[in-house]
Amino acid sequence: MRSFHNAILLFSLILVSLSSPLKAELLIEITKGSDEAIPIAVVPFTNRTNQALTANVSSIISANLERSGDFASLSTSKMLSLPEKSSDVYYRDWRLLNQSFVLVGQISTDALGKRFHVQYELMDVYNQKRIIGELISSDASGMRQLAHRISDKVYEAITGIRGAFSTKIAYVTMAFKSEGELEYRLQLADADGQRPQTLLKSAEPVLSPTWSNDGKRLSYVSFETGRPAIYIQDLGSGEHTKLTAFKGLNSSPMWSPDDKKLLMTLSKDGNAELYAYHIASKSIERLTNHYGIDTEGSWSRDGKSIVFTSNRSGAPQIYEMDLRDRQPRRLTFQGRYNSRPRYSWDGEKIYFVHRSSKDYHIASMNADGSDQYLLTDTPLDESPSISPNGQMIIYATKHRGKGVLGVVSVDGDSSYFLPSSYGEVKEPAWSPFLN
């Protein structure tokens, strides 16, 4: 089973053969919505600026809420009126349309036309009251981010759960350039796939981007020197620093909850084992010691234990280890393949890759290994990463013969794809909250 870790990389390279270079954006394709989605009408915000806006704020909000799976947005064509403030809302009309909530707003500008002001209000239709309202401002370049911020506020006001629309995702694209050369890109984008930004271009593979918990740095694996090495990139300065480049494997970095250490897989001592890299002292601490392959480690939220993939039982399975006694305990027993475990934000669940017959799916189980069930039905799923509000999981998969990103709710009730118009997409990582 020494080859099972390398097989992931090989699979990623094979995907490249189907790529084609177009634009770099991720697109949204909703595939399944929840039957319990909350009806909400996001009325088009009135534009009082006499200018063309750089972003359709209400449309972005509606798409965000719809994409979460928790809301069903009413089409504008079905609205009986288009109010712009709470006093214009006739609750009876919205009850006839079976709407639970109505969001209205208007956009104005300052005297110079440089600063845009958005006044929005959210109404509870059945209780006939205003829930929240706010006046927020932005320059033209910040209008999309402003829409994400309003989406977060609306989502939290209704569900009681913090919205994650203002977060980011990191991911890797692979495509052939016009000269026929293969190019890997480490990308950063909004959670809806828009506003992509290239952090790194390389002719060699880039793998396993992971966010620091303060949202200021990314760690990743790059083969840019001809062999795997683990790097950290500062997102503010753009500076990237090589941490490890030992002989053999240097893979699967994962930040500790306090951002002082990185959990990683190294084979410098002859076998793939888990190590903790102490960033300040640049020292490493060996955590596992077994003739099997131990890899893909992830910290618990309190930093007291880790989960990881190991083939010490003969096939890849998931183990948990308390860092005080260092005694691994096997968690998965269903199926011959379980890998890439990640704790939920509350520590009560573990999400992972499970092979069911010939296909690979994203699955969930309780932290003690019980109550295992599948969340996805796509065929080749890998690399799960959880949204910071704990509601969604982003992962890499295949769709229509192409490597794309998929997103599924943690209950499996809603899902959507984020295919790229530039080559294949893989290795997603959802950021923490950034404000």
C-alpha positions as CSV (number, residue, x, y, z in Angstrom):
1,M,0.0,0.0,0.0
2,R,3.0,2.3,-0.3
3,S,1.5,3.4,-3.6
4,F,-1.9,4.6,-2.3
5,H,-0.7,8.1,-1.4
6,N,1.1,8.5,-4.7
7,A,-2.0,7.2,-6.5
8,I,-3.8,10.4,-5.6
9,L,-1.2,12.5,-7.3
10,L,-1.2,10.2,-10.4
11,F,-5.0,10.5,-10.6
12,S,-4.7,14.2,-10.5
13,L,-2.2,14.2,-13.3
14,I,-4.4,12.0,-15.5
15,L,-7.2,14.5,-15.2
16,V,-5.1,17.1,-17.1
17,S,-5.6,15.2,-20.4
18,L,-9.2,16.5,-20.6
19,S,-8.5,20.1,-19.9
20,S,-8.9,23.2,-22.2
21,P,-7.8,26.8,-21.5
22,L,-10.6,29.3,-21.5
23,K,-11.3,31.9,-18.8
24,A,-10.3,31.4,-15.2
25,E,-13.6,31.8,-13.4
26,L,-15.5,29.2,-11.4
27,L,-19.1,28.8,-12.5
28,I,-22.1,27.8,-10.4
29,E,-24.4,24.9,-11.2
30,I,-26.9,24.0,-8.5
31,T,-27.8,20.3,-8.7
32,K,-30.0,19.7,-5.6
33,G,-31.9,21.9,-3.2
34,S,-33.4,21.1,0.2
35,D,-37.1,20.3,0.4
36,E,-37.1,22.4,3.6
37,A,-35.7,25.5,2.1
38,I,-37.1,28.7,3.5
39,P,-39.0,30.9,1.0
40,I,-37.5,34.4,0.6
41,A,-38.1,37.2,-1.8
42,V,-35.0,39.3,-2.5
43,V,-36.6,42.3,-4.3
44,P,-34.3,44.0,-6.8
45,F,-32.6,46.9,-5.1
46,T,-33.6,50.3,-6.5
47,N,-30.7,52.1,-8.2
48,R,-30.9,55.8,-7.4
49,T,-27.3,56.6,-8.5
50,N,-28.0,57.3,-12.2
51,Q,-24.9,55.1,-12.8
52,A,-24.3,51.6,-14.0
53,L,-23.3,49.5,-11.0
54,T,-20.3,47.3,-10.9
55,A,-22.3,44.5,-9.3
56,N,-26.0,43.5,-9.1
57,V,-26.2,43.5,-5.3
58,S,-29.6,41.9,-4.9
59,S,-28.9,39.3,-7.5
60,I,-25.7,38.2,-5.7
61,I,-27.6,38.1,-2.4
62,S,-30.3,35.9,-3.9
63,A,-27.8,33.6,-5.5
64,N,-25.9,33.3,-2.2
65,L,-29.0,32.3,-0.2
66,E,-30.2,29.9,-2.9
67,R,-26.8,28.2,-3.0
68,S,-26.7,27.6,0.7
69,G,-29.6,25.2,0.3
70,D,-31.4,26.7,3.2
71,F,-33.4,29.2,1.1
72,A,-35.5,29.2,-2.0
73,S,-35.5,32.6,-3.7
74,L,-38.6,33.9,-5.4
75,S,-38.2,34.8,-9.1
76,T,-38.6,38.5,-9.8
77,S,-41.1,37.7,-12.5
78,K,-43.5,36.3,-9.9
79,M,-43.4,39.3,-7.5
80,L,-46.6,41.4,-7.3
81,S,-44.7,44.5,-6.5
82,L,-41.1,45.8,-6.1
83,P,-40.9,47.7,-2.8
84,E,-37.7,49.5,-1.9
85,K,-38.3,50.1,1.8
86,S,-40.2,48.5,4.6
87,S,-43.0,51.0,4.6
88,D,-43.8,49.9,1.0
89,V,-44.2,46.3,1.8
90,Y,-47.7,44.9,1.8
91,Y,-47.5,41.7,3.8
92,R,-50.7,40.3,2.4
93,D,-49.3,40.2,-1.1
94,W,-46.2,38.2,0.1
95,R,-48.3,35.8,2.1
96,L,-50.3,35.0,-1.1
97,L,-46.9,34.1,-2.6
98,N,-46.1,31.9,0.4
99,Q,-43.0,33.9,1.2
100,S,-41.6,33.8,4.8
101,F,-39.2,36.8,4.4
102,V,-38.8,39.8,2.1
103,L,-35.5,41.7,1.6
104,V,-35.7,45.2,0.1
105,G,-33.1,47.9,-0.5
106,Q,-32.0,50.9,-2.4
107,I,-28.6,52.1,-3.6
108,S,-27.6,55.8,-3.6
109,T,-24.3,57.6,-3.9
110,D,-22.4,60.6,-2.4
111,A,-22.2,64.0,-4.0
112,L,-19.1,63.1,-6.0
113,G,-20.6,59.8,-7.1
114,K,-17.6,57.9,-5.7
115,R,-19.1,56.3,-2.6
116,F,-22.1,54.0,-2.8
117,H,-24.6,53.6,0.0
118,V,-26.8,50.6,0.3
119,Q,-29.8,50.7,2.6
120,Y,-31.4,47.2,3.1
121,E,-34.2,45.9,5.3
122,L,-35.3,42.3,6.1
123,M,-39.0,41.7,6.9
124,D,-40.7,38.7,8.6
125,V,-43.9,38.3,6.5
126,Y,-46.0,36.2,8.9
127,N,-45.1,38.3,12.0
128,Q,-45.3,41.5,9.9
129,K,-42.2,43.1,11.3
130,R,-38.8,44.4,10.3
131,I,-36.0,42.0,11.6
132,I,-32.8,43.9,10.6
133,G,-31.8,46.9,8.6
134,E,-28.6,48.7,7.9
135,L,-26.9,51.4,5.8
136,I,-23.5,50.3,4.6
137,S,-21.1,51.9,2.1
138,S,-18.5,50.9,-0.4
139,D,-16.6,52.2,-3.3
140,A,-17.3,50.7,-6.8
141,S,-14.7,48.0,-6.4
142,G,-16.2,46.7,-3.2
143,M,-19.8,46.2,-4.3
144,R,-19.6,42.5,-4.6
145,Q,-18.0,42.1,-1.2
146,L,-20.8,44.4,0.2
147,A,-23.4,42.0,-1.3
148,H,-21.7,39.1,0.4
149,R,-21.7,41.0,3.7
150,I,-25.5,41.6,3.5
151,S,-26.0,37.9,2.6
152,D,-24.1,37.0,5.8
153,K,-26.3,39.3,7.9
154,V,-29.5,38.0,6.4
155,Y,-28.5,34.3,6.8
156,E,-27.6,34.8,10.4
157,A,-30.7,36.8,11.2
158,I,-32.9,34.0,10.0
159,T,-31.0,30.9,10.9
160,G,-29.0,32.0,13.9
161,I,-25.9,30.6,12.2
162,R,-23.1,33.0,10.9
163,G,-23.1,33.3,7.2
164,A,-19.9,32.3,5.2
165,F,-20.5,34.1,2.0
166,S,-17.7,36.6,2.7
167,T,-15.1,33.9,2.9
168,K,-12.7,32.7,0.3
169,I,-11.7,29.4,-1.3
170,A,-8.2,28.3,-2.4
171,Y,-7.8,25.6,-5.1
172,V,-5.5,24.3,-7.8
173,T,-6.2,24.4,-11.6
174,M,-4.4,22.4,-14.2
175,A,-4.5,23.2,-18.0
176,F,-2.4,23.3,-21.1
177,K,-1.2,26.7,-22.2
178,S,-1.4,27.7,-25.8
179,E,2.2,26.4,-26.4
180,G,1.1,23.0,-25.2
181,E,2.9,23.2,-21.9
182,L,1.1,22.1,-18.7
183,E,0.5,24.8,-16.1
184,Y,-0.6,24.5,-12.5
185,R,-2.1,27.5,-10.8
186,L,-2.8,28.0,-7.1
187,Q,-5.9,30.2,-7.1
188,L,-7.9,32.2,-4.6
189,A,-11.5,33.3,-5.1
190,D,-14.7,34.3,-3.3
191,A,-16.7,31.5,-1.9
192,D,-19.0,31.7,-4.9
193,G,-16.0,31.2,-7.3
194,Q,-15.9,34.8,-8.5
195,R,-13.0,37.3,-8.5
196,P,-10.3,34.6,-9.0
197,Q,-6.7,35.6,-8.2
198,T,-3.6,33.6,-9.1
199,L,-1.1,33.2,-6.3
200,L,1.3,30.8,-8.0
201,K,2.0,29.5,-11.5
202,S,4.1,26.4,-12.0
203,A,5.0,23.8,-14.6
204,E,5.2,21.3,-11.7
205,P,2.3,20.0,-9.5
206,V,0.9,22.0,-6.7
207,L,-1.0,20.2,-4.0
208,S,-2.8,20.4,-0.6
209,P,-3.4,24.1,0.0
210,T,-4.5,24.7,3.6
211,W,-5.4,27.9,5.4
212,S,-4.0,29.2,8.6
213,N,-6.7,29.8,11.2
214,D,-6.1,33.6,11.1
215,G,-6.7,33.6,7.3
216,K,-3.4,35.3,6.6
217,R,-1.4,32.5,5.2
218,L,-1.6,29.3,3.0
219,S,0.5,26.3,3.3
220,Y,0.9,24.0,0.2
221,V,3.0,21.4,-1.5
222,S,4.9,22.3,-4.6
223,F,7.2,20.3,-6.9
224,E,8.7,23.5,-8.4
225,T,12.3,22.4,-7.5
226,G,11.7,19.0,-9.0
227,R,10.9,17.3,-5.7
228,P,8.0,17.8,-3.2
229,A,8.5,20.6,-0.7
230,I,6.1,22.3,1.8
231,Y,5.8,26.1,1.5
232,I,4.0,28.9,3.4
233,Q,2.7,31.9,1.5
234,D,1.8,35.1,3.2
235,L,-1.3,36.4,1.5
236,G,-0.6,40.0,2.4
237,S,3.0,40.3,1.1
238,G,2.9,37.5,-1.4
239,E,6.1,36.1,0.1
240,H,6.4,32.3,0.1
241,T,8.9,30.4,2.3
242,K,10.1,26.8,1.9
243,L,9.7,24.9,5.2
244,T,10.7,21.3,4.4
245,A,12.2,19.5,1.4
246,F,13.5,16.3,2.9
247,K,14.2,13.3,0.7
248,G,11.0,11.4,-0.1
249,L,7.5,12.6,0.9
250,N,6.8,16.1,2.1
251,S,3.1,16.3,2.0
252,S,-0.4,17.0,3.6
253,P,0.4,20.1,5.7
254,M,-2.3,21.2,8.1
255,W,-2.2,24.1,10.6
256,S,-2.7,23.6,14.3
257,P,-5.5,25.6,15.9
258,D,-3.1,28.2,17.3
259,D,-1.2,28.4,14.0
260,K,2.1,27.6,15.7
261,K,2.6,24.2,14.1
262,L,2.0,22.3,10.9
263,L,1.0,18.7,10.9
264,M,2.6,17.0,7.9
265,T,3.7,13.7,6.4
266,L,7.4,13.1,5.9
267,S,9.3,10.0,4.9
268,K,12.7,11.3,5.7
269,D,13.3,8.4,8.1
270,G,12.4,5.8,5.5
271,N,8.7,5.5,6.1
272,A,5.7,7.9,5.7
273,E,5.0,9.1,9.2
274,L,3.2,12.1,10.8
275,Y,5.3,15.0,12.2
276,A,4.5,18.3,13.9
277,Y,6.6,21.1,12.4
278,H,7.1,23.9,15.0
279,I,7.2,27.1,12.9
280,A,9.0,29.4,15.3
281,S,11.9,27.0,16.1
282,K,11.8,25.2,12.7
283,S,12.0,22.0,14.6
284,I,10.1,18.8,13.9
285,E,8.5,16.3,16.2
286,R,7.6,12.8,15.2
287,L,4.1,11.8,16.2
288,T,3.6,8.3,14.7
289,N,5.9,5.3,14.4
290,H,4.7,2.3,12.4
291,Y,5.8,0.3,9.3
292,G,2.5,1.3,7.6
293,I,1.9,4.6,5.8
294,D,0.5,7.4,8.1
295,T,-0.7,10.5,6.2
296,E,-3.4,13.1,5.7
297,G,-3.4,14.2,9.3
298,S,-5.8,16.8,10.7
299,W,-6.0,18.5,14.1
300,S,-9.0,18.5,16.4
301,R,-10.3,22.0,17.2
302,D,-8.8,21.9,20.7
303,G,-5.4,20.7,19.4
304,K,-5.4,17.7,21.7
305,S,-5.8,14.9,19.2
306,I,-5.5,14.2,15.5
307,V,-7.2,12.0,12.9
308,F,-5.3,10.6,10.0
309,T,-5.2,8.0,7.2
310,S,-3.2,4.8,7.7
311,N,-2.9,1.5,5.9
312,R,-1.5,-0.2,9.1
313,S,-4.5,-2.6,9.0
314,G,-3.8,-3.5,5.4
315,A,-5.9,-0.9,3.6
316,P,-6.4,2.9,4.0
317,Q,-8.5,3.5,7.1
318,I,-9.1,6.4,9.5
319,Y,-7.5,6.5,12.9
320,E,-7.6,9.0,15.8
321,M,-4.8,9.6,18.2
322,D,-4.7,11.5,21.5
323,L,-1.5,13.4,21.5
324,R,-1.0,12.7,25.2
325,D,-0.8,9.0,25.0
326,R,0.0,8.6,21.3
327,Q,-2.0,5.4,21.0
328,P,-3.8,5.3,17.6
329,R,-7.4,4.0,17.6
330,R,-9.1,2.8,14.4
331,L,-12.4,4.6,13.6
332,T,-13.6,3.1,10.3
333,F,-14.4,-0.5,9.6
334,Q,-16.9,-0.2,6.7
335,G,-15.3,-0.6,3.3
336,R,-11.8,-1.2,2.2
337,Y,-10.9,2.5,1.7
338,N,-11.5,5.5,4.0
339,S,-9.2,8.5,3.9
340,R,-8.6,12.3,4.2
341,P,-10.5,12.8,7.5
342,R,-11.4,16.3,8.7
343,Y,-13.1,17.3,11.9
344,S,-16.3,19.4,11.9
345,W,-15.9,22.8,13.5
346,D,-17.7,21.6,16.7
347,G,-15.6,18.4,16.8
348,E,-18.7,16.2,16.8
349,K,-18.4,14.9,13.3
350,I,-15.6,13.7,11.0
351,Y,-15.9,14.1,7.2
352,F,-13.8,11.9,4.9
353,V,-13.5,10.0,1.6
354,H,-15.1,6.6,1.5
355,R,-15.0,4.1,-1.3
356,S,-18.3,2.4,-2.0
357,S,-18.0,-0.4,-4.5
358,K,-15.9,1.2,-7.3
359,D,-16.7,4.9,-6.5
360,Y,-15.3,7.4,-4.0
361,H,-17.7,9.6,-2.1
362,I,-17.7,12.2,0.7
363,A,-19.0,10.6,3.9
364,S,-19.8,11.7,7.5
365,M,-19.5,9.9,10.8
366,N,-19.6,10.8,14.5
367,A,-16.3,11.6,16.0
368,D,-16.3,8.1,17.7
369,G,-16.7,6.4,14.3
370,S,-20.4,5.6,14.6
371,D,-23.3,6.5,12.3
372,Q,-21.4,6.6,9.0
373,Y,-23.3,7.7,6.0
374,L,-22.7,9.1,2.5
375,L,-23.2,12.7,1.5
376,T,-22.4,12.6,-2.2
377,D,-23.2,10.4,-5.2
378,T,-20.6,11.7,-7.6
379,P,-18.1,9.1,-8.7
380,L,-14.6,10.3,-7.8
381,D,-14.7,12.6,-4.8
382,E,-11.7,13.7,-2.8
383,S,-10.2,16.5,-0.7
384,P,-13.1,17.6,1.6
385,S,-12.9,21.0,3.3
386,I,-15.5,22.4,5.6
387,S,-16.9,25.9,5.6
388,P,-16.2,27.9,8.7
389,N,-19.8,28.0,9.8
390,G,-19.9,24.2,9.6
391,Q,-22.7,24.0,7.1
392,M,-21.1,23.1,3.8
393,I,-18.3,20.9,2.5
394,I,-16.3,21.7,-0.6
395,Y,-14.5,18.8,-2.4
396,A,-13.0,17.8,-5.7
397,T,-14.8,15.5,-8.1
398,K,-15.6,14.6,-11.7
399,H,-18.6,16.0,-13.5
400,R,-19.3,15.5,-17.2
401,G,-15.8,14.1,-17.7
402,K,-14.0,17.0,-16.1
403,G,-12.4,17.8,-12.8
404,V,-14.6,20.3,-10.9
405,L,-15.3,21.4,-7.4
406,G,-18.5,20.2,-5.7
407,V,-20.2,21.6,-2.6
408,V,-22.6,19.6,-0.4
409,S,-24.5,20.5,2.8
410,V,-23.4,18.6,5.8
411,D,-26.8,16.8,5.9
412,G,-26.5,16.0,2.2
413,D,-29.8,17.7,1.3
414,S,-28.4,20.3,-1.1
415,S,-25.4,20.5,-3.5
416,Y,-23.9,22.4,-6.4
417,F,-20.9,22.3,-8.6
418,L,-18.2,25.0,-9.3
419,P,-16.7,23.9,-12.6
420,S,-13.9,26.0,-14.0
421,S,-13.8,27.5,-17.5
422,Y,-10.0,27.1,-17.2
423,G,-8.8,23.5,-17.2
424,E,-9.4,21.0,-14.3
425,V,-9.9,22.0,-10.7
426,K,-8.9,20.1,-7.6
427,E,-7.5,20.4,-4.0
428,P,-10.1,23.0,-2.6
429,A,-9.6,24.6,0.8
430,W,-12.3,26.8,2.4
431,S,-11.0,29.7,4.4
432,P,-11.8,30.6,8.0
433,F,-13.9,33.7,8.7
434,L,-12.0,36.7,7.5
435,N,-13.6,39.5,9.4
